[in-house]
Amino acid sequence: MYFTDRGIEELVSRRGEEEVTLEWLGARLQAFVDAHPDFETAIDRLATWLARDDEDED
C-alpha cells in the first residue's frame, strides 16, 4: 500500500456516496494549489491525466 492510499481511502469513505461535478473538482484542486503552491506541478499532472480520453492511455 502506498502512503497516498490512506488519503484515497479516506476520500472514498467520507464522500463515496456523493455525486460531484468536474467543476466542483476543478474548484477544489484550484483551492488546494492556492493554499499549497508547492504542489502545483503534481496537481497539474493529475488534472491533465484525468482530462485525457481513455484511449490516450495506450
C-alpha positions as CSV (number, residue, x, y, z in Angstrom):
1,M,0.0,0.0,0.0
2,Y,1.3,3.4,-0.9
3,F,1.2,6.2,1.6
4,T,-1.3,8.1,-0.6
5,D,-3.7,5.2,-0.5
6,R,-4.7,6.3,3.0
7,G,-5.9,9.7,1.7
8,I,-7.7,7.9,-1.2
9,E,-9.4,5.5,1.2
10,E,-10.5,8.5,3.4
11,L,-11.9,10.3,0.4
12,V,-13.9,7.2,-0.6
13,S,-15.2,6.6,3.0
14,R,-16.2,10.2,3.6
15,R,-17.6,11.1,0.1
16,G,-18.1,7.8,-1.6
17,E,-21.9,8.2,-1.8
18,E,-21.8,11.8,-3.1
19,E,-22.1,12.8,-6.7
20,V,-19.7,15.6,-7.7
21,T,-19.2,17.6,-10.9
22,L,-15.9,18.2,-12.7
23,E,-16.5,21.9,-12.0
24,W,-16.5,21.1,-8.2
25,L,-13.4,19.0,-8.5
26,G,-11.6,21.7,-10.5
27,A,-12.5,24.3,-7.9
28,R,-11.3,22.1,-5.1
29,L,-8.0,21.4,-6.9
30,Q,-7.5,25.1,-7.6
31,A,-8.2,25.9,-3.9
32,F,-5.6,23.3,-2.9
33,V,-3.0,24.8,-5.2
34,D,-3.8,28.3,-3.9
35,A,-3.2,27.0,-0.4
36,H,-0.2,24.8,-1.3
37,P,1.6,26.2,-4.3
38,D,4.5,23.7,-3.9
39,F,2.0,21.1,-5.2
40,E,1.1,22.9,-8.4
41,T,3.1,20.6,-10.7
42,A,1.6,17.5,-9.2
43,I,-1.9,18.8,-9.3
44,D,-1.4,20.0,-12.9
45,R,-0.2,16.5,-13.9
46,L,-3.2,14.9,-12.1
47,A,-5.6,17.2,-13.8
48,T,-4.0,16.6,-17.2
49,W,-4.2,12.8,-16.7
50,L,-7.8,13.0,-15.6
51,A,-8.7,15.1,-18.6
52,R,-7.3,12.7,-21.2
53,D,-9.6,10.3,-23.0
54,D,-9.3,6.7,-22.0
55,E,-8.0,5.9,-25.5
56,D,-4.9,8.1,-24.8
57,E,-3.7,5.6,-22.2
58,D,-2.4,3.1,-24.8
